[in-house]
Amino acid sequence: MDVVVVCDDLTGANATGVKLSKKGFKTATVIHGLPVPETGYDAFCLDTDSRYVTESQARSRVTSALEDSEKNGRASIYSKRVDSTLRGNIGSEIEAMLDFLGEDAIAVVVSSFPESGRTTIGGYLLVEDIPLQETDVAKDPVSPLTTSKVEEIVAKQTKLPITTIGLSTVLDGKEKLRNALEEAASSNRIICIDAVTDEHIDLIAEVVKDTPQPVLSVDPGPFTAAYASKKMNQAKKDNKYLVTIGSVTSQTGLQLDYFIQKSNITPIYAKPERLATFTDKWQEEVDRVVSEAEGSIAKSNIILITTYHPGQERLDLSSIAEQEGTTEEGLAKRITDGLASISRRVMEGHKDDFKGCYLSGGDVTASVCSITRAHGIELEDEVIPLAAFGKFIGGYLDGMKVVTKGGMIGDKKALQTCINYLISTTTNS
């Protein structure tokens, strides 16, 4: 078992569970009062239904949930899921989990949830840019809030030493943040860290995963998902995915850059000038890329093959067509057929390993269908507008899951979103 998340309500458990699932963890939510299943999952989100009970009840429920989870063995990562507006028995529940993890464990609190408009700056939690204490949530009759400072809210519920690392340190980069975290951990058990964007959360997760002492992640979900993914290097462990990109648009470049940076993937570049030909160079390039891709399968779960290279000049297909006595359209198809041939050989040769593929560019998708002799694609879902998920019908890759997207579609995160969707949908399928 990789991850145990203790949650004070059921909807929060489900929300965090979905984020873990999208990172490739097979995840289940366990309803309060019911036993934890013994096998079959990478992550459990345990509902303690403890947001509005007394502090002693909350502590007891958290401890019981943790003890129940131990029948599956000790997890690699423990998390305390908290409400995105910091309601509930946060301090006492953190204490209970740190007691369980040991006296050298620390809690790292990242209260930001940028997708939901929650950010932390200067230690203050903002909801859609409004300080927490000025929102309707602060008027909660059961648990009113009189401050917007994360550290103060938590400190009211615990005697454990606590501090905050501000946004300026996060902006200074990995090394400065690592040094600040190390210094903070030397005299504090709870460390709150500012974040405004998902990129900030990813950076914090990257630093925290290398922390020598046990870490309890405390957040509404995004930090736990990022931290668990990086700590476990989960993409998923045994499953392989092929990403083939033939589009040469600037938007494709932005998406590739973002994906490569976030996933730490080393691309395999197919040289378009060697595919835009009817000479022997075409087959030589196809063989070269296939060989390089097959050499990467044992080392990487995602094989990224693309003709897009940063700073490359666009091919002068007109001149090449004149030299070879053919048409520009014929050469363009020769490139996509090359990518399709590479894709078919890589996946067909390792069909038991590959769980799915991602194809960017309509021409590439059409060529892959043609060369694999697929009858079509059975459509199952829409990942983002104009990006489809389905499976090949017939041919050499019959039943293989696939996401297709046009090169101009989506923002810089679109490729990352599509790959995460593909992984989470095919995990353990």
C-alpha positions in Angstrom: 0.0 0.0 0.0 1.4 3.4 -1.0 -0.8 6.1 0.4 -3.2 6.6 3.3 -5.2 9.8 3.5 -7.3 10.6 6.6 -10.2 12.9 5.8 -12.7 14.5 8.1 -15.6 14.2 5.6 -16.7 11.9 2.8 -16.8 14.5 0.0 -13.3 15.7 0.8 -12.1 12.0 0.8 -13.6 11.6 -2.7 -12.1 14.8 -4.0 -8.6 13.8 -2.9 -9.1 10.3 -4.1 -9.9 11.5 -7.6 -6.6 13.5 -7.7 -4.6 10.4 -6.6 -6.4 8.3 -9.2 -5.4 10.8 -11.9 -1.8 10.3 -10.8 -2.1 6.6 -11.5 -2.9 5.3 -8.0 -5.8 2.8 -7.7 -7.7 4.5 -5.0 -10.7 3.8 -2.8 -12.7 5.9 -0.3 -13.6 4.1 2.9 -16.8 5.3 4.6 -16.5 6.0 8.4 -17.3 3.0 10.5 -16.6 0.4 7.7 -13.4 -1.7 7.6 -10.6 -0.9 5.2 -10.4 -3.5 2.4 -7.4 -5.8 2.7 -6.2 -5.9 -0.8 -6.3 -4.5 -4.3 -5.6 -0.7 -3.8 -2.6 1.6 -3.9 -4.3 4.3 -1.9 -7.1 4.7 0.7 -8.9 7.8 1.6 -10.4 7.1 5.1 -13.4 9.2 6.1 -13.5 9.8 9.9 -16.6 12.1 9.8 -14.8 14.2 12.4 -15.1 17.8 11.3 -17.6 18.8 13.8 -17.0 16.4 16.7 -15.0 17.3 19.8 -11.2 17.4 19.6 -10.9 14.2 21.7 -13.4 12.4 19.5 -11.5 13.6 16.4 -8.2 12.3 17.7 -9.8 9.0 18.6 -11.3 8.5 15.2 -8.1 9.4 13.4 -6.1 7.0 15.5 -8.6 4.2 15.0 -8.6 4.7 11.2 -4.8 4.6 11.1 -4.7 1.4 13.2 -7.3 -0.2 10.9 -5.3 0.7 7.8 -2.2 -1.1 9.2 -3.7 -4.5 8.4 -2.5 -3.8 4.9 1.0 -3.0 6.2 2.5 0.4 6.8 1.9 2.9 4.0 4.7 4.8 2.4 2.9 8.1 2.5 0.4 9.5 5.1 -1.7 12.6 4.5 -4.2 14.6 6.5 -6.8 16.0 4.1 -8.2 19.3 5.4 -11.1 21.4 4.4 -10.1 24.0 1.8 -11.3 26.7 4.1 -9.7 25.2 7.2 -12.8 24.2 9.1 -12.6 21.3 11.6 -10.3 19.8 14.1 -7.1 20.4 12.1 -4.6 20.7 15.0 -5.7 17.8 17.0 -5.9 15.5 13.9 -2.4 16.5 12.8 -1.2 15.7 16.4 -2.8 12.3 16.3 -1.2 11.5 12.9 2.2 12.8 14.0 2.0 10.6 17.2 1.3 7.6 14.9 4.2 8.4 12.6 6.8 9.0 15.3 8.5 11.7 17.2 10.8 12.7 14.3 7.9 13.2 11.8 6.9 16.6 10.6 3.7 17.9 9.1 3.9 20.1 5.9 0.8 22.2 5.4 0.0 23.5 1.9 -3.4 25.0 2.1 -3.6 26.2 -1.5 -6.0 24.7 -4.0 -5.5 27.0 -7.1 -8.2 25.2 -9.2 -10.7 26.2 -6.5 -9.5 29.7 -6.0 -7.6 29.0 -2.7 -4.2 30.5 -2.5 -1.8 31.4 0.4 0.3 34.5 0.4 2.2 35.9 3.4 0.7 33.1 5.4 -2.8 34.2 4.7 -5.4 32.0 3.0 -7.3 33.8 0.3 -10.6 32.5 -1.3 -11.0 34.0 -4.7 -8.5 36.7 -3.6 -10.6 37.5 -0.5 -9.1 36.9 3.0 -10.7 33.8 4.6 -12.0 35.8 7.6 -14.0 38.1 5.2 -15.8 35.2 3.5 -19.2 33.6 4.4 -17.3 30.6 5.6 -15.9 32.6 8.5 -19.5 33.1 9.8 -20.0 29.3 10.2 -22.1 29.1 13.4 -20.4 25.8 14.5 -16.9 26.8 13.7 -16.4 30.5 13.1 -13.1 31.9 11.9 -11.5 35.1 13.2 -8.3 35.0 11.3 -7.0 34.3 7.8 -3.5 33.2 8.8 -3.1 29.4 8.3 -0.5 29.2 11.1 -2.8 30.9 13.6 -5.8 28.7 12.8 -3.7 25.5 13.3 -1.8 26.9 16.3 -5.1 27.5 18.2 -5.7 23.7 18.1 -2.2 22.4 19.0 0.8 23.0 21.3 3.2 21.7 18.7 5.8 24.2 17.5 4.7 25.7 14.1 6.1 28.1 11.6 5.5 29.4 8.0 7.7 29.5 4.9 6.6 32.5 2.8 6.0 32.7 -0.9 9.2 34.7 -1.5 11.2 31.6 -0.5 9.2 29.4 -2.8 9.8 31.9 -5.6 13.5 31.7 -4.9 13.6 28.1 -6.2 14.3 24.6 -5.1 17.6 25.1 -3.2 16.4 28.0 -1.2 13.2 26.2 -0.3 15.1 23.1 0.6 17.4 25.0 2.9 14.4 26.9 4.5 12.5 23.6 5.1 15.5 22.0 6.6 16.0 24.9 9.0 12.3 25.0 9.9 12.2 21.3 10.6 15.0 21.5 13.1 12.8 23.3 15.6 9.2 22.9 14.4 6.8 19.9 14.0 4.4 21.8 11.7 5.5 23.8 8.7 3.1 25.9 6.6 4.2 26.8 3.1 2.7 29.5 0.8 1.7 28.6 -2.7 -0.3 30.5 -5.4 -0.1 28.2 -8.4 0.0 24.5 -9.2 3.6 25.0 -10.2 4.4 26.2 -6.7 2.8 23.1 -5.3 4.8 20.9 -7.6 8.0 22.6 -6.5 7.2 22.1 -2.8 6.4 18.4 -3.5 9.7 18.0 -5.3 11.6 19.4 -2.3 9.5 17.6 0.4 9.9 14.2 -1.3 13.6 14.2 -0.4 13.1 15.2 3.2 15.0 12.7 5.5 12.4 12.5 8.3 8.8 11.1 7.9 6.5 13.7 6.4 2.8 14.1 6.9 1.3 16.1 4.0 -1.6 18.3 5.1 -3.7 20.0 2.4 -7.1 19.9 0.5 -5.7 17.5 -2.1 -3.4 19.0 -4.7 -0.2 18.8 -2.6 -0.8 15.3 -1.5 -1.4 14.1 -5.1 1.8 15.9 -6.3 3.9 14.7 -3.3 2.6 11.1 -3.6 3.3 10.9 -7.3 6.8 12.3 -7.0 7.6 10.2 -3.9 6.4 7.0 -5.4 7.6 7.9 -8.9 4.2 6.6 -10.0 3.2 6.8 -13.6 1.9 3.7 -13.2 4.6 1.3 -12.2 4.1 -1.5 -14.7 2.1 0.1 -17.4 3.6 1.7 -20.5 2.2 4.5 -22.7 3.2 5.8 -26.1 2.9 9.5 -26.9 3.3 10.3 -30.6 3.2 13.9 -31.7 3.5 15.0 -35.3 2.0 18.5 -35.0 4.5 21.4 -35.4 2.4 24.2 -34.1 3.7 26.6 -31.5 0.9 25.5 -29.2 2.2 22.0 -29.5 5.6 23.3 -28.5 4.2 24.9 -25.4 2.4 21.8 -24.4 5.4 19.6 -25.0 7.7 21.9 -23.0 5.3 21.9 -20.0 4.8 18.1 -20.1 8.5 17.3 -20.4 9.3 19.6 -17.5 6.6 18.3 -15.3 7.1 14.6 -16.1 10.9 14.5 -16.4 10.5 12.7 -19.7 13.3 12.5 -22.3 11.8 12.8 -25.8 12.8 10.7 -28.7 13.1 13.0 -31.7 12.3 11.7 -35.1 14.0 13.8 -37.8 11.3 15.1 -40.2 13.9 15.8 -42.9 14.7 12.0 -43.0 11.0 11.0 -43.0 10.1 13.5 -45.8 11.5 11.3 -48.5 10.8 8.3 -50.7 14.5 7.2 -50.4 16.1 4.6 -48.1 16.5 7.4 -45.5 12.9 7.0 -44.5 13.3 3.3 -43.5 16.6 4.0 -41.8 15.0 6.8 -39.7 12.0 4.6 -38.8 14.4 1.8 -37.7 16.6 4.2 -35.7 13.6 5.7 -33.7 12.1 2.2 -33.1 15.4 1.0 -31.7 15.8 4.0 -29.5 12.2 3.7 -28.2 12.6 0.0 -27.5 15.7 0.8 -25.5 13.8 3.2 -23.4 10.9 0.9 -22.5 12.7 -0.7 -19.6 13.6 2.7 -18.2 10.5 4.7 -18.7 6.7 4.3 -18.4 6.0 7.0 -21.0 7.7 6.8 -24.4 7.4 10.2 -26.1 8.2 10.3 -29.9 7.9 13.6 -31.8 9.1 15.4 -34.9 8.8 18.7 -33.0 12.2 19.9 -31.8 12.6 23.3 -30.1 14.2 25.9 -32.4 14.0 23.7 -35.5 13.4 25.3 -38.8 10.2 24.4 -40.8 11.0 22.0 -43.6 10.9 23.4 -47.1 8.7 20.7 -48.5 8.4 22.5 -51.8 12.1 22.2 -52.6 12.3 18.6 -51.4 9.2 17.7 -53.5 10.9 19.2 -56.6 14.1 17.2 -56.0 12.3 13.9 -55.5 9.7 14.5 -58.3 6.7 14.3 -56.0 4.2 16.6 -54.2 4.3 18.4 -50.9 1.2 16.5 -49.8 3.0 13.2 -50.6 6.0 14.2 -48.4 3.7 15.4 -45.6 2.0 12.0 -45.6 5.3 10.3 -45.7 6.2 12.0 -42.4 3.0 10.9 -40.7 3.3 7.4 -42.1 6.7 7.3 -40.6 5.4 8.2 -37.2 2.6 5.7 -37.6 5.0 2.9 -38.6 7.2 3.7 -35.6 4.1 3.7 -33.3 2.8 0.4 -34.6 6.1 -1.4 -34.3 6.8 -0.2 -30.8 3.3 -1.0 -29.5 2.8 -4.2 -31.4 6.2 -5.5 -30.4 5.4 -4.9 -26.7 1.6 -5.1 -26.7 1.4 -6.7 -23.2 3.3 -3.7 -21.8 1.4 -0.9 -23.4 -1.9 0.2 -21.8 -2.6 3.0 -24.2 -1.3 5.8 -26.5 -1.8 9.5 -27.2 -1.8 10.8 -30.7 -1.5 14.5 -31.6 -2.5 15.7 -35.0 -5.3 14.5 -37.2 -3.0 13.3 -40.0 -1.0 11.2 -37.5 -4.1 9.6 -36.1 -5.3 8.8 -39.6 -2.0 7.2 -40.5 -1.8 5.2 -37.3 -5.3 3.8 -38.0 -4.3 3.0 -41.6 -1.0 1.3 -40.8 -2.3 -0.7 -37.9 -5.3 -1.6 -40.1 -7.8 -0.4 -37.5 -11.4 -0.2 -38.7 -11.9 2.9 -36.5 -11.9 4.2 -32.9 -14.8 3.4 -30.5 -15.3 6.7 -28.7 -15.9 6.6 -25.0 -15.4 10.1 -23.5 -14.2 13.7 -24.0 -11.1 14.5 -22.1 -11.1 18.2 -22.9 -13.0 20.0 -25.7 -11.8 18.5 -29.0 -9.7 15.7 -27.3 -11.3 12.3 -27.5 -10.8 9.1 -25.5 -11.6 5.6 -26.9 -10.1 2.4 -28.2 -9.0 1.0 -31.6 -11.5 -1.3 -33.4 -9.9 -4.2 -35.2 -6.4 -4.4 -36.6 -3.1 -5.0 -34.9 -3.9 -2.8 -31.9 -7.5 -3.9 -31.4 -8.8 -2.8 -28.0 -5.8 -0.5 -27.3 -7.0 2.7 -25.5 -6.2 6.0 -27.2 -6.5 9.7 -26.7 -6.5 11.9 -29.8 -6.1 15.7 -29.9 -5.5 18.3 -32.6 -2.2 20.2 -32.4 -3.9 23.6 -31.9 -6.2 22.4 -29.1 -5.9 23.3 -25.4 -3.7 25.4 -23.2 -0.1 24.6 -22.2 -1.4 21.9 -19.7 -3.5 20.1 -22.3 -1.0 17.3 -23.0 -0.4 16.7 -19.3 -4.1 16.6 -18.7 -4.7 14.1 -21.5 -1.9 11.8 -20.3 -3.1 11.9 -16.7 -6.6 11.0 -17.9 -5.2 8.2 -20.0 -3.2 6.8 -17.1 -6.0 7.0 -14.5 -8.6 5.5 -16.9 -6.5 2.5 -17.9 -4.8 1.8 -14.5 -5.7 -1.7 -13.5 -8.2 -2.1 -16.3 
